[in-house]
Amino acid sequence: MKYESLESVSKFLSTQISGEQGRHIFLMDGEMGAGKTTLVSKILQNIDKSISTTSPTFTIINQYTENIFHIDLYRIESESDLQFLGLHEILTGKNIVFVEWSSLMGSDFEKIARPYMKIKINKISENEREFILENIK
């Protein structure tokens, strides 16, 4: 599926989360400044206006509620670092998980995350984005 507006993709993904209880994993990739954190913020605002999001670039993991996690792997140096963060437990629990820079997590964690929604954000220009979504089983 392809979307060209933040509004439409965030509404679609919010509906997916709200429509089904349980585990929702979103693995996101896109260049620096593509809008990964902005997308997470918009999705969570659509679900619950009281959730305030911030970029997890320096904290690596932000936990917004008991079961909503926002992870940024940009600063991770090796797959073994992920073991210490408790990523396995987060990915296997009944959580809503957003992972930025997911291509850095390695194949072992990618398998653990299945099924998940893969989100690729292409920055077309300063004001234009393309969002490509793929369900991975």
C-alpha positions, 0 to 999 in steps of 0.5 A, a space after each residue: 500500500 502506498 500513501 502520500 499524506 501523513 494524515 491518510 497513513 496515520 489515520 489508516 494505521 490508527 484504525 488498525 491499532 484501534 480495531 484489534 486488541 493485542 500486539 501491533 509491531 511497526 518497523 520503520 525506515 527512512 532517511 534522517 528527517 523523513 518523518 518517522 517520529 512525526 508519524 508515530 506522534 500522529 498515530 498516537 494522537 489519533 488513538 489518545 490525545 493525552 499521549 505526548 511523544 518525544 524522539 527516542 534518539 538519545 533514550 533509545 526506548 520511550 515507553 508512553 503507556 504500559 504497552 506502547 513503546 517507541 524505539 530508535 535504533 539509530 545509535 545501536 552499534 551491534 545486535 548484541 546491544 539489543 539484548 540488553 535493552 529487553 527488545 525481545 520481551 517488548 517485541 513478544 509481549 502484547 504491545 504496540 511497538 514502533 521501531 525507527 531504523 528497524 533495518 539495524 535490528 538484524 534478522 534474529 529480531 526481525 523474525 521475533 517481530 513477525 507478523 509486523 507492518 513494514 513502513 518505508 518513508 521516502 522523503 520526496 521534498 521538504 514538504 512531500 513524503 511517500 509512505 509504503 506499507 507492507 504486511 510481513 507475516 
